Every structure is written in structure tokens, then in C-alpha cells.
Amino acid sequence: LKPPAKETPRDRVLSPAEIQTFWNGLPDADMSEGSRLALKMLLATAQRRGEVALAKWNEFDLGSEVWTIPAERSKA
């Protein structure tokens, strides 16, 4: 698919108050639980949406609290 518009860099970031409002509003948001969790993970890890959306359970070492993103899926 072609992008709907030319991508432009963004300079704006969420303020701490906006982050808190967003996080606290998620439980009442009209979306699936999976979407809520994905949004929380995006915010908590600052990863790209594709890296979060394509994450597999075997990438997570919950005991060590480490998420290893495979190089082929990482932009950097």
C-alpha cells in the first residue's frame, strides 16, 4: 500500500500530564483488551508500533525482564 500522505517529522512530545491522562483513560476506552495492552507497551517501552505488534512470546524472558527484538525486525 502507498502511504496516504508524505511523512513529516514531528517535534511535539506528550507532557507528563498528557501521558498520565492517556494511561488512566485506557481502561475506559472503547477498544479490545489487546489494543489497550499494546498501547501501554508502546508507551512503556518507546518501541515502534511494528516491533510491538509483531512481538512473539519467545522474545520475552520474563524472569530476567528482557525483551530481545530480532535484528531482522528492528529498524536500527
mmCIF file of the N, C-alpha and C atoms, coordinates in Angstrom:
data_MODEL
# 
_entry.id   MODEL 
# 
loop_
_atom_site.group_PDB 
_atom_site.id 
_atom_site.type_symbol 
_atom_site.label_atom_id 
_atom_site.label_alt_id 
_atom_site.label_comp_id 
_atom_site.label_asym_id 
_atom_site.label_entity_id 
_atom_site.label_seq_id 
_atom_site.pdbx_PDB_ins_code 
_atom_site.Cartn_x 
_atom_site.Cartn_y 
_atom_site.Cartn_z 
_atom_site.occupancy 
_atom_site.B_iso_or_equiv 
_atom_site.pdbx_formal_charge 
_atom_site.auth_seq_id 
_atom_site.auth_comp_id 
_atom_site.auth_asym_id 
_atom_site.auth_atom_id 
_atom_site.pdbx_PDB_model_num 
ATOM 1   N N  . LEU A 1 1  ? 0.825   -1.192  0.000  1.00 0.00 ? 1  LEU A N  1 
ATOM 2   C CA . LEU A 1 1  ? 0.000   0.000   0.000  1.00 0.00 ? 1  LEU A CA 1 
ATOM 3   C C  . LEU A 1 1  ? 0.862   1.245   0.000  1.00 0.00 ? 1  LEU A C  1 
ATOM 4   N N  . LYS A 1 2  ? 0.380   2.244   -0.678 1.00 0.00 ? 2  LYS A N  1 
ATOM 5   C CA . LYS A 1 2  ? 1.059   3.533   -0.671 1.00 0.00 ? 2  LYS A CA 1 
ATOM 6   C C  . LYS A 1 2  ? 0.655   4.307   0.573  1.00 0.00 ? 2  LYS A C  1 
ATOM 7   N N  . PRO A 1 3  ? 1.584   5.053   1.155  1.00 0.00 ? 3  PRO A N  1 
ATOM 8   C CA . PRO A 1 3  ? 1.213   5.891   2.308  1.00 0.00 ? 3  PRO A CA 1 
ATOM 9   C C  . PRO A 1 3  ? 0.178   6.930   1.886  1.00 0.00 ? 3  PRO A C  1 
ATOM 10  N N  . PRO A 1 4  ? -0.758  7.276   2.757  1.00 0.00 ? 4  PRO A N  1 
ATOM 11  C CA . PRO A 1 4  ? -1.807  8.236   2.397  1.00 0.00 ? 4  PRO A CA 1 
ATOM 12  C C  . PRO A 1 4  ? -1.273  9.662   2.247  1.00 0.00 ? 4  PRO A C  1 
ATOM 13  N N  . ALA A 1 5  ? -0.130  9.947   2.836  1.00 0.00 ? 5  ALA A N  1 
ATOM 14  C CA . ALA A 1 5  ? 0.443   11.291  2.761  1.00 0.00 ? 5  ALA A CA 1 
ATOM 15  C C  . ALA A 1 5  ? 1.942   11.186  3.009  1.00 0.00 ? 5  ALA A C  1 
ATOM 16  N N  . LYS A 1 6  ? 2.664   12.234  2.634  1.00 0.00 ? 6  LYS A N  1 
ATOM 17  C CA . LYS A 1 6  ? 4.093   12.272  2.888  1.00 0.00 ? 6  LYS A CA 1 
ATOM 18  C C  . LYS A 1 6  ? 4.329   12.346  4.397  1.00 0.00 ? 6  LYS A C  1 
ATOM 19  N N  . GLU A 1 7  ? 5.250   11.522  4.870  1.00 0.00 ? 7  GLU A N  1 
ATOM 20  C CA . GLU A 1 7  ? 5.565   11.524  6.299  1.00 0.00 ? 7  GLU A CA 1 
ATOM 21  C C  . GLU A 1 7  ? 6.414   12.741  6.634  1.00 0.00 ? 7  GLU A C  1 
ATOM 22  N N  . THR A 1 8  ? 6.043   13.406  7.697  1.00 0.00 ? 8  THR A N  1 
ATOM 23  C CA . THR A 1 8  ? 6.811   14.570  8.137  1.00 0.00 ? 8  THR A CA 1 
ATOM 24  C C  . THR A 1 8  ? 7.279   14.341  9.570  1.00 0.00 ? 8  THR A C  1 
ATOM 25  N N  . PRO A 1 9  ? 8.508   14.752  9.877  1.00 0.00 ? 9  PRO A N  1 
ATOM 26  C CA . PRO A 1 9  ? 8.998   14.583  11.254 1.00 0.00 ? 9  PRO A CA 1 
ATOM 27  C C  . PRO A 1 9  ? 8.149   15.371  12.243 1.00 0.00 ? 9  PRO A C  1 
ATOM 28  N N  . ARG A 1 10 ? 8.061   14.851  13.455 1.00 0.00 ? 10 ARG A N  1 
ATOM 29  C CA . ARG A 1 10 ? 7.277   15.517  14.495 1.00 0.00 ? 10 ARG A CA 1 
ATOM 30  C C  . ARG A 1 10 ? 8.211   16.001  15.591 1.00 0.00 ? 10 ARG A C  1 
ATOM 31  N N  . ASP A 1 11 ? 7.916   17.166  16.100 1.00 0.00 ? 11 ASP A N  1 
ATOM 32  C CA . ASP A 1 11 ? 8.716   17.719  17.186 1.00 0.00 ? 11 ASP A CA 1 
ATOM 33  C C  . ASP A 1 11 ? 7.993   17.665  18.527 1.00 0.00 ? 11 ASP A C  1 
ATOM 34  N N  . ARG A 1 12 ? 6.676   17.465  18.486 1.00 0.00 ? 12 ARG A N  1 
ATOM 35  C CA . ARG A 1 12 ? 5.883   17.507  19.704 1.00 0.00 ? 12 ARG A CA 1 
ATOM 36  C C  . ARG A 1 12 ? 5.983   16.189  20.455 1.00 0.00 ? 12 ARG A C  1 
ATOM 37  N N  . VAL A 1 13 ? 6.052   16.271  21.759 1.00 0.00 ? 13 VAL A N  1 
ATOM 38  C CA . VAL A 1 13 ? 6.011   15.094  22.619 1.00 0.00 ? 13 VAL A CA 1 
ATOM 39  C C  . VAL A 1 13 ? 4.911   15.297  23.650 1.00 0.00 ? 13 VAL A C  1 
ATOM 40  N N  . LEU A 1 14 ? 4.435   14.207  24.218 1.00 0.00 ? 14 LEU A N  1 
ATOM 41  C CA . LEU A 1 14 ? 3.403   14.309  25.251 1.00 0.00 ? 14 LEU A CA 1 
ATOM 42  C C  . LEU A 1 14 ? 4.009   14.826  26.544 1.00 0.00 ? 14 LEU A C  1 
ATOM 43  N N  . SER A 1 15 ? 3.252   15.659  27.208 1.00 0.00 ? 15 SER A N  1 
ATOM 44  C CA . SER A 1 15 ? 3.681   16.145  28.520 1.00 0.00 ? 15 SER A CA 1 
ATOM 45  C C  . SER A 1 15 ? 3.421   15.044  29.551 1.00 0.00 ? 15 SER A C  1 
ATOM 46  N N  . PRO A 1 16 ? 4.050   15.122  30.713 1.00 0.00 ? 16 PRO A N  1 
ATOM 47  C CA . PRO A 1 16 ? 3.757   14.137  31.761 1.00 0.00 ? 16 PRO A CA 1 
ATOM 48  C C  . PRO A 1 16 ? 2.258   14.066  32.100 1.00 0.00 ? 16 PRO A C  1 
ATOM 49  N N  . ALA A 1 17 ? 1.592   15.203  32.121 1.00 0.00 ? 17 ALA A N  1 
ATOM 50  C CA . ALA A 1 17 ? 0.153   15.212  32.426 1.00 0.00 ? 17 ALA A CA 1 
ATOM 51  C C  . ALA A 1 17 ? -0.643  14.511  31.322 1.00 0.00 ? 17 ALA A C  1 
ATOM 52  N N  . GLU A 1 18 ? -0.247  14.696  30.057 1.00 0.00 ? 18 GLU A N  1 
ATOM 53  C CA . GLU A 1 18 ? -0.931  14.033  28.946 1.00 0.00 ? 18 GLU A CA 1 
ATOM 54  C C  . GLU A 1 18 ? -0.707  12.522  28.996 1.00 0.00 ? 18 GLU A C  1 
ATOM 55  N N  . ILE A 1 19 ? 0.500   12.118  29.340 1.00 0.00 ? 19 ILE A N  1 
ATOM 56  C CA . ILE A 1 19 ? 0.795   10.685  29.464 1.00 0.00 ? 19 ILE A CA 1 
ATOM 57  C C  . ILE A 1 19 ? -0.065  10.068  30.560 1.00 0.00 ? 19 ILE A C  1 
ATOM 58  N N  . GLN A 1 20 ? -0.173  10.747  31.680 1.00 0.00 ? 20 GLN A N  1 
ATOM 59  C CA . GLN A 1 20 ? -0.979  10.245  32.791 1.00 0.00 ? 20 GLN A CA 1 
ATOM 60  C C  . GLN A 1 20 ? -2.451  10.158  32.390 1.00 0.00 ? 20 GLN A C  1 
ATOM 61  N N  . THR A 1 21 ? -2.959  11.173  31.711 1.00 0.00 ? 21 THR A N  1 
ATOM 62  C CA . THR A 1 21 ? -4.351  11.172  31.257 1.00 0.00 ? 21 THR A CA 1 
ATOM 63  C C  . THR A 1 21 ? -4.595  10.019  30.292 1.00 0.00 ? 21 THR A C  1 
ATOM 64  N N  . PHE A 1 22 ? -3.675  9.829   29.354 1.00 0.00 ? 22 PHE A N  1 
ATOM 65  C CA . PHE A 1 22 ? -3.788  8.739   28.382 1.00 0.00 ? 22 PHE A CA 1 
ATOM 66  C C  . PHE A 1 22 ? -3.812  7.387   29.090 1.00 0.00 ? 22 PHE A C  1 
ATOM 67  N N  . TRP A 1 23 ? -2.823  7.155   29.951 1.00 0.00 ? 23 TRP A N  1 
ATOM 68  C CA . TRP A 1 23 ? -2.698  5.873   30.668 1.00 0.00 ? 23 TRP A CA 1 
ATOM 69  C C  . TRP A 1 23 ? -3.938  5.601   31.509 1.00 0.00 ? 23 TRP A C  1 
ATOM 70  N N  . ASN A 1 24 ? -4.370  6.608   32.268 1.00 0.00 ? 24 ASN A N  1 
ATOM 71  C CA . ASN A 1 24 ? -5.524  6.427   33.154 1.00 0.00 ? 24 ASN A CA 1 
ATOM 72  C C  . ASN A 1 24 ? -6.836  6.284   32.388 1.00 0.00 ? 24 ASN A C  1 
ATOM 73  N N  . GLY A 1 25 ? -6.891  6.762   31.155 1.00 0.00 ? 25 GLY A N  1 
ATOM 74  C CA . GLY A 1 25 ? -8.105  6.660   30.357 1.00 0.00 ? 25 GLY A CA 1 
ATOM 75  C C  . GLY A 1 25 ? -8.232  5.353   29.603 1.00 0.00 ? 25 GLY A C  1 
ATOM 76  N N  . LEU A 1 26 ? -7.163  4.605   29.493 1.00 0.00 ? 26 LEU A N  1 
ATOM 77  C CA . LEU A 1 26 ? -7.208  3.356   28.725 1.00 0.00 ? 26 LEU A CA 1 
ATOM 78  C C  . LEU A 1 26 ? -8.237  2.343   29.230 1.00 0.00 ? 26 LEU A C  1 
ATOM 79  N N  . PRO A 1 27 ? -8.408  2.145   30.537 1.00 0.00 ? 27 PRO A N  1 
ATOM 80  C CA . PRO A 1 27 ? -9.395  1.149   30.971 1.00 0.00 ? 27 PRO A CA 1 
ATOM 81  C C  . PRO A 1 27 ? -10.818 1.432   30.482 1.00 0.00 ? 27 PRO A C  1 
ATOM 82  N N  . ASP A 1 28 ? -11.143 2.686   30.248 1.00 0.00 ? 28 ASP A N  1 
ATOM 83  C CA . ASP A 1 28 ? -12.494 3.046   29.804 1.00 0.00 ? 28 ASP A CA 1 
ATOM 84  C C  . ASP A 1 28 ? -12.599 3.226   28.301 1.00 0.00 ? 28 ASP A C  1 
ATOM 85  N N  . ALA A 1 29 ? -11.499 3.056   27.581 1.00 0.00 ? 29 ALA A N  1 
ATOM 86  C CA . ALA A 1 29 ? -11.500 3.255   26.133 1.00 0.00 ? 29 ALA A CA 1 
ATOM 87  C C  . ALA A 1 29 ? -12.287 2.142   25.444 1.00 0.00 ? 29 ALA A C  1 
ATOM 88  N N  . ASP A 1 30 ? -12.990 2.498   24.383 1.00 0.00 ? 30 ASP A N  1 
ATOM 89  C CA . ASP A 1 30 ? -13.803 1.550   23.626 1.00 0.00 ? 30 ASP A CA 1 
ATOM 90  C C  . ASP A 1 30 ? -12.914 0.803   22.633 1.00 0.00 ? 30 ASP A C  1 
ATOM 91  N N  . MET A 1 31 ? -12.184 -0.195  23.146 1.00 0.00 ? 31 MET A N  1 
ATOM 92  C CA . MET A 1 31 ? -11.286 -0.997  22.315 1.00 0.00 ? 31 MET A CA 1 
ATOM 93  C C  . MET A 1 31 ? -11.061 -2.331  22.990 1.00 0.00 ? 31 MET A C  1 
ATOM 94  N N  . SER A 1 32 ? -10.448 -3.232  22.258 1.00 0.00 ? 32 SER A N  1 
ATOM 95  C CA . SER A 1 32 ? -10.185 -4.557  22.821 1.00 0.00 ? 32 SER A CA 1 
ATOM 96  C C  . SER A 1 32 ? -9.096  -4.471  23.888 1.00 0.00 ? 32 SER A C  1 
ATOM 97  N N  . GLU A 1 33 ? -9.062  -5.465  24.747 1.00 0.00 ? 33 GLU A N  1 
ATOM 98  C CA . GLU A 1 33 ? -8.031  -5.522  25.788 1.00 0.00 ? 33 GLU A CA 1 
ATOM 99  C C  . GLU A 1 33 ? -6.648  -5.632  25.154 1.00 0.00 ? 33 GLU A C  1 
ATOM 100 N N  . GLY A 1 34 ? -6.545  -6.360  24.053 1.00 0.00 ? 34 GLY A N  1 
ATOM 101 C CA . GLY A 1 34 ? -5.276  -6.474  23.356 1.00 0.00 ? 34 GLY A CA 1 
ATOM 102 C C  . GLY A 1 34 ? -4.764  -5.123  22.870 1.00 0.00 ? 34 GLY A C  1 
ATOM 103 N N  . SER A 1 35 ? -5.662  -4.297  22.371 1.00 0.00 ? 35 SER A N  1 
ATOM 104 C CA . SER A 1 35 ? -5.275  -2.961  21.916 1.00 0.00 ? 35 SER A CA 1 
ATOM 105 C C  . SER A 1 35 ? -4.824  -2.106  23.092 1.00 0.00 ? 35 SER A C  1 
ATOM 106 N N  . ARG A 1 36 ? -5.543  -2.200  24.202 1.00 0.00 ? 36 ARG A N  1 
ATOM 107 C CA . ARG A 1 36 ? -5.144  -1.451  25.409 1.00 0.00 ? 36 ARG A CA 1 
ATOM 108 C C  . ARG A 1 36 ? -3.739  -1.841  25.858 1.00 0.00 ? 36 ARG A C  1 
ATOM 109 N N  . LEU A 1 37 ? -3.489  -3.143  25.892 1.00 0.00 ? 37 LEU A N  1 
ATOM 110 C CA . LEU A 1 37 ? -2.176  -3.631  26.326 1.00 0.00 ? 37 LEU A CA 1 
ATOM 111 C C  . LEU A 1 37 ? -1.077  -3.212  25.352 1.00 0.00 ? 37 LEU A C  1 
ATOM 112 N N  . ALA A 1 38 ? -1.370  -3.255  24.051 1.00 0.00 ? 38 ALA A N  1 
ATOM 113 C CA . ALA A 1 38 ? -0.378  -2.833  23.056 1.00 0.00 ? 38 ALA A CA 1 
ATOM 114 C C  . ALA A 1 38 ? -0.044  -1.357  23.231 1.00 0.00 ? 38 ALA A C  1 
ATOM 115 N N  . LEU A 1 39 ? -1.048  -0.534  23.485 1.00 0.00 ? 39 LEU A N  1 
ATOM 116 C CA . LEU A 1 39 ? -0.796  0.894   23.689 1.00 0.00 ? 39 LEU A CA 1 
ATOM 117 C C  . LEU A 1 39 ? 0.036   1.134   24.946 1.00 0.00 ? 39 LEU A C  1 
ATOM 118 N N  . LYS A 1 40 ? -0.257  0.380   25.997 1.00 0.00 ? 40 LYS A N  1 
ATOM 119 C CA . LYS A 1 40 ? 0.546   0.509   27.212 1.00 0.00 ? 40 LYS A CA 1 
ATOM 120 C C  . LYS A 1 40 ? 1.992   0.091   26.950 1.00 0.00 ? 40 LYS A C  1 
ATOM 121 N N  . MET A 1 41 ? 2.162   -0.979  26.178 1.00 0.00 ? 41 MET A N  1 
ATOM 122 C CA . MET A 1 41 ? 3.512   -1.445  25.885 1.00 0.00 ? 41 MET A CA 1 
ATOM 123 C C  . MET A 1 41 ? 4.264   -0.429  25.020 1.00 0.00 ? 41 MET A C  1 
ATOM 124 N N  . LEU A 1 42 ? 3.579   0.165   24.058 1.00 0.00 ? 42 LEU A N  1 
ATOM 125 C CA . LEU A 1 42 ? 4.204   1.207   23.243 1.00 0.00 ? 42 LEU A CA 1 
ATOM 126 C C  . LEU A 1 42 ? 4.692   2.355   24.118 1.00 0.00 ? 42 LEU A C  1 
ATOM 127 N N  . LEU A 1 43 ? 3.841   2.777   25.024 1.00 0.00 ? 43 LEU A N  1 
ATOM 128 C CA . LEU A 1 43 ? 4.189   3.903   25.890 1.00 0.00 ? 43 LEU A CA 1 
ATOM 129 C C  . LEU A 1 43 ? 5.292   3.533   26.877 1.00 0.00 ? 43 LEU A C  1 
ATOM 130 N N  . ALA A 1 44 ? 5.214   2.352   27.441 1.00 0.00 ? 44 ALA A N  1 
ATOM 131 C CA . ALA A 1 44 ? 6.193   1.945   28.467 1.00 0.00 ? 44 ALA A CA 1 
ATOM 132 C C  . ALA A 1 44 ? 7.571   1.635   27.892 1.00 0.00 ? 44 ALA A C  1 
ATOM 133 N N  . THR A 1 45 ? 7.619   1.154   26.631 1.00 0.00 ? 45 THR A N  1 
ATOM 134 C CA . THR A 1 45 ? 8.903   0.744   26.058 1.00 0.00 ? 45 THR A CA 1 
ATOM 135 C C  . THR A 1 45 ? 9.464   1.720   25.039 1.00 0.00 ? 45 THR A C  1 
ATOM 136 N N  . ALA A 1 46 ? 8.630   2.617   24.522 1.00 0.00 ? 46 ALA A N  1 
ATOM 137 C CA . ALA A 1 46 ? 9.028   3.571   23.471 1.00 0.00 ? 46 ALA A CA 1 
ATOM 138 C C  . ALA A 1 46 ? 9.506   2.849   22.212 1.00 0.00 ? 46 ALA A C  1 
ATOM 139 N N  . GLN A 1 47 ? 8.989   1.646   21.967 1.00 0.00 ? 47 GLN A N  1 
ATOM 140 C CA . GLN A 1 47 ? 9.324   0.906   20.752 1.00 0.00 ? 47 GLN A CA 1 
ATOM 141 C C  . GLN A 1 47 ? 8.390   1.318   19.622 1.00 0.00 ? 47 GLN A C  1 
ATOM 142 N N  . ARG A 1 48 ? 8.779   0.992   18.409 1.00 0.00 ? 48 ARG A N  1 
ATOM 143 C CA . ARG A 1 48 ? 7.940   1.276   17.245 1.00 0.00 ? 48 ARG A CA 1 
ATOM 144 C C  . ARG A 1 48 ? 6.739   0.342   17.260 1.00 0.00 ? 48 ARG A C  1 
ATOM 145 N N  . ARG A 1 49 ? 5.639   0.820   16.670 1.00 0.00 ? 49 ARG A N  1 
ATOM 146 C CA . ARG A 1 49 ? 4.402   0.024   16.712 1.00 0.00 ? 49 ARG A CA 1 
ATOM 147 C C  . ARG A 1 49 ? 4.569   -1.330  16.040 1.00 0.00 ? 49 ARG A C  1 
ATOM 148 N N  . GLY A 1 50 ? 5.352   -1.407  14.954 1.00 0.00 ? 50 GLY A N  1 
ATOM 149 C CA . GLY A 1 50 ? 5.562   -2.689  14.285 1.00 0.00 ? 50 GLY A CA 1 
ATOM 150 C C  . GLY A 1 50 ? 6.301   -3.681  15.161 1.00 0.00 ? 50 GLY A C  1 
ATOM 151 N N  . GLU A 1 51 ? 7.255   -3.202  15.936 1.00 0.00 ? 51 GLU A N  1 
ATOM 152 C CA . GLU A 1 51 ? 8.005   -4.089  16.822 1.00 0.00 ? 51 GLU A CA 1 
ATOM 153 C C  . GLU A 1 51 ? 7.108   -4.637  17.924 1.00 0.00 ? 51 GLU A C  1 
ATOM 154 N N  . VAL A 1 52 ? 6.201   -3.808  18.418 1.00 0.00 ? 52 VAL A N  1 
ATOM 155 C CA . VAL A 1 52 ? 5.263   -4.265  19.452 1.00 0.00 ? 52 VAL A CA 1 
ATOM 156 C C  . VAL A 1 52 ? 4.209   -5.181  18.838 1.00 0.00 ? 52 VAL A C  1 
ATOM 157 N N  . ALA A 1 53 ? 3.650   -4.797  17.707 1.00 0.00 ? 53 ALA A N  1 
ATOM 158 C CA . ALA A 1 53 ? 2.570   -5.580  17.088 1.00 0.00 ? 53 ALA A CA 1 
ATOM 159 C C  . ALA A 1 53 ? 3.043   -6.964  16.658 1.00 0.00 ? 53 ALA A C  1 
ATOM 160 N N  . LEU A 1 54 ? 4.294   -7.085  16.254 1.00 0.00 ? 54 LEU A N  1 
ATOM 161 C CA . LEU A 1 54 ? 4.811   -8.361  15.765 1.00 0.00 ? 54 LEU A CA 1 
ATOM 162 C C  . LEU A 1 54 ? 5.571   -9.160  16.820 1.00 0.00 ? 54 LEU A C  1 
ATOM 163 N N  . ALA A 1 55 ? 5.574   -8.692  18.049 1.00 0.00 ? 55 ALA A N  1 
ATOM 164 C CA . ALA A 1 55 ? 6.302   -9.378  19.123 1.00 0.00 ? 55 ALA A CA 1 
ATOM 165 C C  . ALA A 1 55 ? 5.753   -10.788 19.328 1.00 0.00 ? 55 ALA A C  1 
ATOM 166 N N  . LYS A 1 56 ? 6.666   -11.699 19.603 1.00 0.00 ? 56 LYS A N  1 
ATOM 167 C CA . LYS A 1 56 ? 6.321   -13.094 19.887 1.00 0.00 ? 56 LYS A CA 1 
ATOM 168 C C  . LYS A 1 56 ? 6.700   -13.410 21.324 1.00 0.00 ? 56 LYS A C  1 
ATOM 169 N N  . TRP A 1 57 ? 5.949   -14.315 21.941 1.00 0.00 ? 57 TRP A N  1 
ATOM 170 C CA . TRP A 1 57 ? 6.204   -14.657 23.343 1.00 0.00 ? 57 TRP A CA 1 
ATOM 171 C C  . TRP A 1 57 ? 7.633   -15.133 23.571 1.00 0.00 ? 57 TRP A C  1 
ATOM 172 N N  . ASN A 1 58 ? 8.205   -15.858 22.588 1.00 0.00 ? 58 ASN A N  1 
ATOM 173 C CA . ASN A 1 58 ? 9.544   -16.407 22.805 1.00 0.00 ? 58 ASN A CA 1 
ATOM 174 C C  . ASN A 1 58 ? 10.635  -15.333 22.812 1.00 0.00 ? 58 ASN A C  1 
ATOM 175 N N  . GLU A 1 59 ? 10.288  -14.089 22.500 1.00 0.00 ? 59 GLU A N  1 
ATOM 176 C CA . GLU A 1 59 ? 11.241  -12.982 22.571 1.00 0.00 ? 59 GLU A CA 1 
ATOM 177 C C  . GLU A 1 59 ? 11.386  -12.426 23.989 1.00 0.00 ? 59 GLU A C  1 
ATOM 178 N N  . PHE A 1 60 ? 10.479  -12.817 24.860 1.00 0.00 ? 60 PHE A N  1 
ATOM 179 C CA . PHE A 1 60 ? 10.444  -12.274 26.212 1.00 0.00 ? 60 PHE A CA 1 
ATOM 180 C C  . PHE A 1 60 ? 11.012  -13.268 27.216 1.00 0.00 ? 60 PHE A C  1 
ATOM 181 N N  . ASP A 1 61 ? 11.930  -12.797 28.030 1.00 0.00 ? 61 ASP A N  1 
ATOM 182 C CA . ASP A 1 61 ? 12.442  -13.560 29.162 1.00 0.00 ? 61 ASP A CA 1 
ATOM 183 C C  . ASP A 1 61 ? 11.869  -12.869 30.394 1.00 0.00 ? 61 ASP A C  1 
ATOM 184 N N  . LEU A 1 62 ? 10.727  -13.344 30.844 1.00 0.00 ? 62 LEU A N  1 
ATOM 185 C CA . LEU A 1 62 ? 10.021  -12.681 31.940 1.00 0.00 ? 62 LEU A CA 1 
ATOM 186 C C  . LEU A 1 62 ? 10.798  -12.755 33.246 1.00 0.00 ? 62 LEU A C  1 
ATOM 187 N N  . GLY A 1 63 ? 11.557  -13.815 33.443 1.00 0.00 ? 63 GLY A N  1 
ATOM 188 C CA . GLY A 1 63 ? 12.359  -13.938 34.656 1.00 0.00 ? 63 GLY A CA 1 
ATOM 189 C C  . GLY A 1 63 ? 13.421  -12.852 34.751 1.00 0.00 ? 63 GLY A C  1 
ATOM 190 N N  . SER A 1 64 ? 14.031  -12.542 33.618 1.00 0.00 ? 64 SER A N  1 
ATOM 191 C CA . SER A 1 64 ? 15.073  -11.508 33.584 1.00 0.00 ? 64 SER A CA 1 
ATOM 192 C C  . SER A 1 64 ? 14.516  -10.142 33.193 1.00 0.00 ? 64 SER A C  1 
ATOM 193 N N  . GLU A 1 65 ? 13.235  -10.112 32.856 1.00 0.00 ? 65 GLU A N  1 
ATOM 194 C CA . GLU A 1 65 ? 12.569  -8.877  32.413 1.00 0.00 ? 65 GLU A CA 1 
ATOM 195 C C  . GLU A 1 65 ? 13.280  -8.266  31.210 1.00 0.00 ? 65 GLU A C  1 
ATOM 196 N N  . VAL A 1 66 ? 13.546  -9.130  30.206 1.00 0.00 ? 66 VAL A N  1 
ATOM 197 C CA . VAL A 1 66 ? 14.250  -8.700  28.998 1.00 0.00 ? 66 VAL A CA 1 
ATOM 198 C C  . VAL A 1 66 ? 13.420  -9.075  27.776 1.00 0.00 ? 66 VAL A C  1 
ATOM 199 N N  . TRP A 1 67 ? 13.319  -8.138  26.845 1.00 0.00 ? 67 TRP A N  1 
ATOM 200 C CA . TRP A 1 67 ? 12.667  -8.375  25.561 1.00 0.00 ? 67 TRP A CA 1 
ATOM 201 C C  . TRP A 1 67 ? 13.740  -8.229  24.496 1.00 0.00 ? 67 TRP A C  1 
ATOM 202 N N  . THR A 1 68 ? 14.016  -9.292  23.773 1.00 0.00 ? 68 THR A N  1 
ATOM 203 C CA . THR A 1 68 ? 15.012  -9.261  22.710 1.00 0.00 ? 68 THR A CA 1 
ATOM 204 C C  . THR A 1 68 ? 14.289  -9.233  21.368 1.00 0.00 ? 68 THR A C  1 
ATOM 205 N N  . ILE A 1 69 ? 14.406  -8.111  20.670 1.00 0.00 ? 69 ILE A N  1 
ATOM 206 C CA . ILE A 1 69 ? 13.779  -7.954  19.366 1.00 0.00 ? 69 ILE A CA 1 
ATOM 207 C C  . ILE A 1 69 ? 14.754  -8.480  18.311 1.00 0.00 ? 69 ILE A C  1 
ATOM 208 N N  . PRO A 1 70 ? 14.321  -9.427  17.476 1.00 0.00 ? 70 PRO A N  1 
ATOM 209 C CA . PRO A 1 70 ? 15.221  -9.959  16.458 1.00 0.00 ? 70 PRO A CA 1 
ATOM 210 C C  . PRO A 1 70 ? 15.711  -8.862  15.518 1.00 0.00 ? 70 PRO A C  1 
ATOM 211 N N  . ALA A 1 71 ? 16.971  -8.967  15.096 1.00 0.00 ? 71 ALA A N  1 
ATOM 212 C CA . ALA A 1 71 ? 17.586  -7.941  14.247 1.00 0.00 ? 71 ALA A CA 1 
ATOM 213 C C  . ALA A 1 71 ? 16.802  -7.719  12.957 1.00 0.00 ? 71 ALA A C  1 
ATOM 214 N N  . GLU A 1 72 ? 16.253  -8.769  12.393 1.00 0.00 ? 72 GLU A N  1 
ATOM 215 C CA . GLU A 1 72 ? 15.530  -8.614  11.117 1.00 0.00 ? 72 GLU A CA 1 
ATOM 216 C C  . GLU A 1 72 ? 14.246  -7.800  11.244 1.00 0.00 ? 72 GLU A C  1 
ATOM 217 N N  . ARG A 1 73 ? 13.768  -7.622  12.470 1.00 0.00 ? 73 ARG A N  1 
ATOM 218 C CA . ARG A 1 73 ? 12.561  -6.830  12.683 1.00 0.00 ? 73 ARG A CA 1 
ATOM 219 C C  . ARG A 1 73 ? 12.851  -5.466  13.317 1.00 0.00 ? 73 ARG A C  1 
ATOM 220 N N  . SER A 1 74 ? 14.085  -5.217  13.627 1.00 0.00 ? 74 SER A N  1 
ATOM 221 C CA . SER A 1 74 ? 14.465  -3.966  14.250 1.00 0.00 ? 74 SER A CA 1 
ATOM 222 C C  . SER A 1 74 ? 14.948  -2.986  13.194 1.00 0.00 ? 74 SER A C  1 
ATOM 223 N N  . LYS A 1 75 ? 14.472  -1.759  13.259 1.00 0.00 ? 75 LYS A N  1 
ATOM 224 C CA . LYS A 1 75 ? 14.839  -0.753  12.268 1.00 0.00 ? 75 LYS A CA 1 
ATOM 225 C C  . LYS A 1 75 ? 16.313  -0.368  12.403 1.00 0.00 ? 75 LYS A C  1 
ATOM 226 N N  . ALA A 1 76 ? 16.787  -0.304  13.612 1.00 0.00 ? 76 ALA A N  1 
ATOM 227 C CA . ALA A 1 76 ? 18.178  0.095   13.825 1.00 0.00 ? 76 ALA A CA 1 
ATOM 228 C C  . ALA A 1 76 ? 19.069  -1.097  13.614 1.00 0.00 ? 76 ALA A C  1 
# 
